Structures are given as C-alpha cells and as structure tokens.
C-alpha cells in the first residue's frame, strides 16, 4: 500500500480549493492509493523541469504533481490547474 506525504505547498494549495474540488480530489487520492495506474486518473510522466515527477487528473482542469520515493512512499508536491507544471 502506498503512503502519501503531502508537501506544505500541496496542503496550502489544497486548502485554497473550493470544497467541491477538495472532495473530488480526496476521492481521486483514495483511488490513487488503491490503484495508482487506474485509467481514469490519466497518470503520466512529466518532462522538462519536472522530468522526475508524475501527474494525475482530479478533473479536466485540476492536476496533482507527485514523485515516487522509496518503500511505497509518494510525495504529493502540488495541486492545481495546468499552472502547476510551471
């Protein structure tokens, strides 16, 4: 089972989201923990400055940027619209 570590930036961005998006993100995070390759997450590798990281979709606009660590640890770095890639 995966263990999620949330960055301070992620927590701050999450708290600034509308409650509806927060609930959706929580559901997608649960799905990610159960099956991080679930097709509806659209998990994919990033490139450029984020080439060592991955992203999955919360909805059509929102993304979660994360990195894999050792022993089943996943670091959630950012959540937001496509600007999280910058």
Beta strands, then each sheet from edge to edge (+ up, - down):
strand 1: 3-6
strand 2: 44-45
strand 3: 54-57
strand 4: 63-68
strand 5: 73-80
sheet 1: 1+ 5+ 4- 3+ 2-
end
